Amino acid sequence: MITCKQVSNALSREDYKDMPFMRRILIRLHVSLCLICGKFNKQVIESQNMCSCYKENEDTLAAIRPKMNTLKKEELSRLLQSQINPK
């Protein structure tokens, strides 16, 4: 059986989706059975899957994403700059 530390290290080093099939099975088995790290590593896998999905569909989503008003964009930029470089 794979250990909690091995699961966490594997998920931090590479995407779950890019792992070899057998390794994914072992990790999924561990995550579903482990009371210690199961919940956290399940969330890591789900986050990786969501990021991959977004990355694959980013161009399609850009066309329907609402655009920010230019004045609001400038206001936000000034606000951020004031927080970065307080006087």
C-alpha positions in Angstrom: 0.0 0.0 0.0 1.2 3.5 -0.8 1.8 5.8 2.2 0.2 9.3 2.9 3.6 10.9 2.4 4.1 9.2 -1.0 0.6 10.3 -2.1 1.1 13.9 -1.0 4.6 14.0 -2.7 3.3 12.5 -5.9 0.4 15.0 -6.1 2.6 18.0 -5.4 5.2 17.0 -8.0 2.9 16.1 -10.9 -0.7 16.4 -12.1 -2.9 13.4 -11.2 -4.1 13.2 -14.8 -0.6 12.8 -16.2 0.4 10.0 -13.9 0.6 6.4 -15.1 -2.6 4.4 -14.9 -1.5 2.1 -12.1 -0.2 4.9 -10.0 -3.5 6.8 -10.3 -5.3 3.7 -9.2 -3.1 3.3 -6.1 -3.4 6.9 -5.2 -7.2 6.9 -5.7 -7.5 3.8 -3.6 -5.4 5.3 -0.8 -7.3 8.6 -0.9 -10.7 6.8 -0.7 -9.6 4.6 2.3 -7.3 6.9 4.3 -8.9 8.8 7.2 -5.8 10.9 7.7 -5.0 12.5 4.3 -7.9 11.3 2.2 -10.0 14.5 2.4 -7.1 16.8 1.7 -5.6 14.8 -1.2 -9.1 14.3 -2.7 -9.4 18.1 -2.8 -5.9 18.4 -4.4 -7.0 15.9 -7.2 -10.2 17.8 -7.7 -8.4 21.2 -7.9 -5.9 19.8 -10.4 -8.8 18.5 -12.5 -10.6 21.8 -12.4 -7.4 23.7 -13.4 -6.8 21.3 -16.3 -10.4 21.7 -17.5 -10.1 25.5 -17.3 -6.8 25.4 -19.2 -8.2 23.3 -21.9 -11.3 25.5 -22.4 -9.7 28.9 -21.7 -9.9 30.2 -25.3 -13.6 29.2 -25.5 -14.3 30.9 -22.1 -12.5 34.1 -23.1 -15.1 34.9 -25.7 -18.0 34.8 -23.2 -16.2 36.2 -20.2 -17.6 39.7 -19.2 -15.2 42.6 -19.9 -14.4 45.1 -17.2 -15.2 48.8 -17.8 -12.0 50.8 -18.6 -12.7 53.3 -15.9 -13.2 50.6 -13.3 -10.1 48.8 -14.5 -8.0 52.0 -14.0 -9.6 52.6 -10.6 -8.8 49.0 -9.6 -5.2 49.4 -10.8 -4.7 52.6 -8.8 -6.2 50.9 -5.7 -3.8 47.9 -6.1 -0.8 50.2 -6.6 -1.7 52.2 -3.5 -1.8 48.9 -1.5 1.6 47.8 -3.0 3.3 51.1 -2.5 1.6 52.8 0.5 2.7 56.4 1.1 
